[in-house]
């Protein structure tokens, strides 16, 4: 027999004694609700921590991938940028030239990713009996992570490419 009662931790012994008087032959387990809930939520917290670590690892891998793509794009277009620099393009023009495709990619990713995530989240949350509505803050957080990751990755590579000495680069090749 399991008996749960909303009581303080010290009341478990008293409850056990009272129930044993009436049901002497039945085995009895009496735990306070706080103990039962604490044990239940420990498993939930462990699951949440695992999910948080996995999410962080996935974001780190995505950031490394975006940075690698930015570095490769800048390296492939370095000769083109050097020729443009020789013909009079400013560092800011070269910076904008490398950054524009990244911004198109970012707007595309944010638009479709947010829409897909919102609709999927809405459908998933509708399956719960409590009828939980999706919140907009996680979507804004995801958009912020995408903007910062792509922006910093491409901006750093574009800045490096814009500062390259074009005459030395063209002389070497």
Backbone torsions as a table, in degrees:
resi	resn	phi	psi	omega
1	UNK	NA	126.4	175.8
2	UNK	-103.2	133.8	-178.6
3	UNK	-129.7	120.2	175.8
4	UNK	-112.7	133.7	178.1
5	UNK	-143.0	137.6	176.7
6	UNK	-71.3	103.4	-177.1
7	UNK	-155.6	171.7	177.3
8	UNK	-76.2	163.8	-178.1
9	UNK	-60.5	-31.8	-178.1
10	UNK	-75.4	-13.9	-178.5
11	UNK	-81.2	-11.7	-177.2
12	UNK	-61.6	-41.0	-179.6
13	UNK	-66.6	-39.4	179.3
14	UNK	-65.8	-42.8	178.8
15	UNK	-63.8	-43.9	179.5
16	UNK	-58.0	-43.2	-178.9
17	UNK	-65.0	-43.4	-178.9
18	UNK	-66.2	-41.9	-178.7
19	UNK	-71.1	-35.3	179.4
20	UNK	-65.1	-27.7	177.0
21	UNK	-65.1	-41.8	-177.3
22	UNK	-84.3	-34.9	-176.3
23	UNK	-125.5	71.1	-174.6
24	UNK	-67.5	-32.0	-176.0
25	UNK	-85.6	-15.9	-176.8
26	UNK	-88.1	136.4	174.9
27	UNK	-69.2	144.8	-173.0
28	UNK	-130.6	133.0	171.5
29	UNK	-123.4	118.9	179.2
30	UNK	-124.7	113.1	177.4
31	UNK	-124.0	141.3	175.3
32	UNK	-64.3	151.3	-179.9
33	UNK	-58.8	-37.0	-179.1
34	UNK	-60.9	-38.6	179.1
35	UNK	-68.2	-44.3	-179.7
36	UNK	-63.1	-45.4	-179.8
37	UNK	-67.6	-37.5	178.8
38	UNK	-61.9	-43.4	178.4
39	UNK	-65.3	-39.6	179.2
40	UNK	-64.5	-45.5	-176.2
41	UNK	-76.7	-17.3	173.0
42	UNK	-62.4	-42.9	178.3
43	UNK	-64.9	-39.6	177.9
44	UNK	-64.2	-42.5	-179.6
45	UNK	-65.3	-38.9	177.6
46	UNK	-63.6	-41.8	177.5
47	UNK	-63.6	-41.4	178.4
48	UNK	-64.7	-38.8	178.6
49	UNK	-66.0	-41.0	177.3
50	UNK	-62.1	-42.3	178.7
51	UNK	-64.4	-40.1	179.1
52	UNK	-64.3	-43.1	179.0
53	UNK	-65.5	-42.7	178.4
54	UNK	-62.9	-41.3	178.4
55	UNK	-64.6	-43.5	178.0
56	UNK	-61.6	-41.5	178.5
57	UNK	-64.6	-42.2	178.7
58	UNK	-63.7	-40.8	178.1
59	UNK	-65.8	-38.2	177.4
60	UNK	-63.5	-45.0	177.8
61	UNK	-62.8	-39.6	178.4
62	UNK	-64.7	-41.4	179.2
63	UNK	-64.7	-41.1	177.8
64	UNK	-63.7	-40.6	178.0
65	UNK	-63.9	-43.4	179.0
66	UNK	-65.6	-40.4	178.5
67	UNK	-64.2	-41.3	176.9
68	UNK	-62.6	-40.8	177.4
69	UNK	-63.9	-41.4	178.5
70	UNK	-64.7	-43.0	179.5
71	UNK	-64.4	-41.7	179.5
72	UNK	-66.0	-42.4	178.8
73	UNK	-61.3	-45.3	179.7
74	UNK	-65.3	-40.0	-178.6
75	UNK	-66.2	-42.2	-179.2
76	UNK	-66.2	-35.7	-175.8
77	UNK	-94.9	6.9	-176.1
78	UNK	-61.0	-42.8	179.3
79	UNK	-64.0	-43.7	177.2
80	UNK	-60.0	-43.1	179.8
81	UNK	-65.1	-37.2	178.4
82	UNK	-64.9	-41.0	178.4
83	UNK	-65.5	-41.7	177.2
84	UNK	-62.8	-37.3	179.2
85	UNK	-65.1	-41.2	178.7
86	UNK	-63.1	-35.6	179.9
87	UNK	-83.1	6.7	170.4
88	UNK	109.2	7.5	178.3
89	UNK	-71.1	140.9	178.5
90	UNK	-83.0	166.5	177.7
91	UNK	-60.1	-37.3	179.9
92	UNK	-68.5	-35.1	177.3
93	UNK	-66.8	-40.0	177.3
94	UNK	-67.4	-39.2	177.5
95	UNK	-59.6	-47.1	-179.6
96	UNK	-67.0	-35.1	-179.8
97	UNK	-63.4	-39.9	178.3
98	UNK	-78.4	-30.5	-175.2
99	UNK	-79.9	-26.9	-175.6
100	UNK	-59.5	-47.8	178.4
101	UNK	-62.6	-33.4	178.4
102	UNK	-66.7	-38.0	179.9
103	UNK	-68.8	-36.4	175.7
104	UNK	-63.2	-44.9	177.5
105	UNK	-60.5	-41.5	-178.3
106	UNK	-66.2	-43.7	179.2
107	UNK	-63.5	-41.5	177.0
108	UNK	-61.3	-46.8	-178.6
109	UNK	-64.0	-42.8	-179.1
110	UNK	-66.8	-44.0	-177.3
111	UNK	-62.8	-55.6	-175.4
112	UNK	-76.3	-35.5	177.9
113	UNK	-64.8	-43.9	179.7
114	UNK	-66.4	-42.9	179.5
115	UNK	-63.6	-47.5	179.6
116	UNK	-63.5	-44.5	179.5
117	UNK	-63.4	-40.6	-179.9
118	UNK	-65.4	-47.6	-178.9
119	UNK	-66.0	-41.4	178.0
120	UNK	-64.8	-42.6	178.3
121	UNK	-64.5	-39.7	178.7
122	UNK	-63.3	-42.9	179.5
123	UNK	-66.9	-41.4	-179.5
124	UNK	-66.2	-44.9	-178.6
125	UNK	-71.6	-24.0	178.8
126	UNK	-69.5	-18.9	-179.3
127	UNK	-75.8	-13.2	179.3
128	UNK	-80.3	147.8	-178.5
129	UNK	-68.6	-26.7	-176.5
130	UNK	-79.4	-5.6	179.4
131	UNK	54.0	63.2	178.9
132	UNK	-79.5	133.2	177.3
133	UNK	-94.6	143.8	178.5
134	UNK	-66.9	148.6	179.6
135	UNK	-101.4	151.6	-177.4
136	UNK	-85.9	-20.6	-177.7
137	UNK	-63.0	-42.9	176.4
138	UNK	-60.7	-34.4	177.3
139	UNK	-66.1	-43.4	177.6
140	UNK	-63.9	-37.8	177.4
141	UNK	-63.5	-44.0	178.1
142	UNK	-63.3	-41.2	177.5
143	UNK	-62.4	-42.4	178.1
144	UNK	-61.6	-41.6	178.7
145	UNK	-63.7	-42.9	179.4
146	UNK	-63.8	-45.9	-178.7
147	UNK	-62.6	-46.1	-179.1
148	UNK	-66.0	-44.5	-178.2
149	UNK	-63.3	-52.6	-179.0
150	UNK	-68.1	-42.1	-179.3
151	UNK	-60.6	-49.6	-179.6
152	UNK	-67.2	-40.7	-179.1
153	UNK	-62.3	-51.7	-177.8
154	UNK	-73.1	-36.0	-179.5
155	UNK	-65.1	-41.0	-179.8
156	UNK	-66.4	-41.5	179.2
157	UNK	-70.6	-38.2	178.1
158	UNK	-66.4	-37.6	179.3
159	UNK	-65.8	-42.9	177.0
160	UNK	-61.2	-44.5	-178.6
161	UNK	-67.1	-34.6	-179.5
162	UNK	-72.3	-23.5	-177.7
163	UNK	-93.4	1.2	-178.8
164	UNK	-69.8	140.7	176.2
165	UNK	-74.5	109.1	-171.5
166	UNK	-70.9	-34.1	-179.4
167	UNK	-66.8	-39.9	177.4
168	UNK	-67.4	-39.1	-179.6
169	UNK	-64.7	-43.2	-179.3
170	UNK	-72.4	-30.9	177.4
171	UNK	-67.3	-36.9	-179.1
172	UNK	-69.8	-29.6	-175.2
173	UNK	-103.1	NA	NA
